[in-house]
Amino acid sequence: MKKRILYSMLSAVLATALVFTFLVQIVQMNFLSKQIGRELERSVRQLGVSMERDPDPEGYLLALTDAGYEERITLIASDGAVLLDSDSDPAQMENHLARPEIQSAAQNGIGSAMRFSPTLQRLTYYCALRLSDGSFLRLSESHGSETGMLFGLTWWLLAALLLVSFGAVLLATHLTKKIVQPINSMDLTAPESNQPYPELRPLIQRMAELNRQEFTANVAHELKTPLTSIVGYAEIMKQHVAPERDWPELVEYIYAEGSRMIRLVEDILLISRLDSGSARSHCEIIDLKQIAQEAAERFRPVARASQVELHFQVESARIFATRQIAEEILANLIDNAIKYNREGGSVVVEARETGTETTLTVRDSGIGIGREDQPRIFERFFRVDKSRSKATGGTGLGLSIVKHAVQLLGGSIDLKSEVGVGTEITVHFPWQATA
């Protein structure tokens, strides 16, 4: 899409520039032709008056020719025979009576014409004046060619065209980025919250409807699985299919599945609150260091059970948020880093203030995320490794909660990941949000 917009804009600008150049050349050619015609007409009239006043008209013209008169001079008899020509031998020249400028001069007293010679590649302007004795005085002026003449006169226009082309490339590139950037920045999981262009409203509404349908289907699926287990275990107990000595184990299964349902509902409600923006009004400046220390105490036993080393490198780092939002962001990032790690792996949590923002980074040495999955990991219910997430009781909403929370705070998220190497997620909290 970006290339298509760029090429379309560039083509439109260049086409406009070319058409403009062509029209300017036509106008300039027309102006130039008229200007040359007027100059020749003025010259031939002045020369005709001076010639007829001289007692030796032909001698007067020969003297001008020897003096290097600028235009070509031709004297033509009333019958069309060439009497004198400043460039050629009159005896070798054909009869000129049928020439357009002579015919026009014979009828109107003065006539002009323009002819192009393909052989000589020359464009010549002619202007003839009928003298009092019925003969004709003609002046002519030649140019290399129409194209050559225009090129010589409009080199600056061609240079301007090149400059316009260069500017068109820069302008088209800038405008393309400006047009596409809002589209690329759209939150496709909540399209109605960001509509960069009114023309996209029908598409966004359709996407929102599809998202709602998909979300409803996902919620139903996620709830159906634990509910089916709970009903199944309860049925076994009700029908006494299993002996009573196994009931404590079945109760544990029912409790685990019920707890999973509660976590799922709590996560859904939390995302709903984040989407509504209601939590924003309760934000204040808090320090991530204290929240990180509490998270360390909470997750060290979990990390130890998974044989993962947990390291905290958290300085005093202030952010503008609520305590619950900060805890949810940190807890979900750490939980995922441990959950998708490997035995003997590590998780590093860093937080620091810079001159313009506060950054929170959670880095692990786990299984990593493939390039094809990276654009989707912040979607609701998306799991890179479904079997591992199910086994650890994940709801598939952790990173979606992180994304919605960070957006609520006006921040952004960077993701770096490589399969088999690990994942690094950095959250940027802007300082302007604390003002």
ABEGO torsion letter per residue (X at the ends): XAAAAAAAAAAAAAAAAAAAAAAAAAAAAAAAAAAAAAAAAAAAAAAAAAAAABABAAAAAAAAAAAGBABBBBBBBAAGBBABBAABBAAABBBAAABAAAAAAAAAGBBBBBBBBAAAGBBBBBBBBBBAAGBBBBBBBBBABAAAAAAAAAAAAAAAAAAAAAAAAAAAAAAAAAAAAAAAABBAABAAABBABAAAAAAAAAAAAAAAAAAAAAAAAAAAAAAAAAAAAAAAAAAGABBAAAAAAAAAAAAAAAAAAAAAAAAAAAAAAAAAGAAAAABBBBBAAAAAAAAAAAAAAAAAAAGBBBBBBBBBBBBBBBAAAAAAAAAAAAAAAAAABBBGBBBBBBBBBBAABBBBBBBBABAEBBAAAAAAAABBGBBABAAAAAAAGBAGAAAAAAAAAAAAAGBBBBBBBBBGAEBBBBBBBBAAAAX
